[in-house]
Amino acid sequence: MTEHKSTVDLSREELETAFEELTVHFDKTVRHLEHATRLLARQGIEQAQSLAWLKEIRHAAGATAPGISHREVCLLIRDMRQKAMEVQH
């Protein structure tokens, strides 16, 4: 195990080296946090887009009532697709 010295016991050179290492660690941590923040923002945008699409699908299916279930929406969409297929043929 590495023995840790008190900062009082370190030479100026050792303190400067420790500070440089700390700075490198800090910079890496900041870059990781910035990357994670960008990923979270992108995920939020994608989730908002998905919710907008879901709203459009529900509206197109006539499923705008607040209590309608996901299954009911799926059944409405399936019925609409079947009717559209019948009209095409």
N, C-alpha and C positions, 0 to 999 in steps of 0.2 A: 504494500500500500504506500502511496505517496504521502510524505509528511508535508503538511502545509505550514509555511512560515507566516508569522505575523508581518503585516506590511511595514512595521517598524524595523524588522530585521532584514528587509530586502534592500538591495543596492538600487541606486537610481536606474541602472541598466535593466535590472530585473523588473522594476516597476514599469519602465517604459515598454518592455517586452510584454508584460502582463496586460498593460493598457492596450497595446496593439492587438493582442489576441482577443481581448474583450470587444474591441471595436469591430473586428472581423465577425465575431459571433453575433454582435448586435446587428450589423449590416445584413447578415444572412437571415436573421430572424425577421427583420423588417421586410426583406424581399419575400419571404414565405408568407407573411401576413398580408402583404399587398396582393400576392397571387391568390391566396385564399379568399380575399375580399372580392377580387374580380370574378372568381368562380361562383361565389355566392350571389353576386349581382347578376351574372349570366343566368344562374339557376332561377332567380326571382323573375327575370324577364321571361324565361321559357315557361315558368309556371303561370304567369299572368296571361301569356299567349294561349296556353292550354285552356285556362278558364274561359277566355274569350271565345275560343272555338267551341267549348262545351256549351256555353250560353247560346251561341249561334245554332248549334245542333239542336238543342232543346227547343229553341224558338221555331226552327224549321219543322220540327216534329210536332209542333203544337203542344209541347209539354212545358208550358210556362207557369203552371200552378206550383206554388211553393212546396206542397207536400208530395209531389210525384217522385217515385223511386227510380233508381238507376235502371232497374229491371223493366219498369214500365216504359221508360224512354227507349230502351233497347227494343222492346216489343213494338212500340210505335214506329221506330225506324225500320225494323224488319218488315212490318206491314207496308210501309211506304215504298220500300224497295220492291216488294212483291208486286204491288200495284203498278209501279213504274215499269217493271219487266213485262207485265201483262199488257200494258198500253203499247209498248214497243213491238210486241208480236202481233 
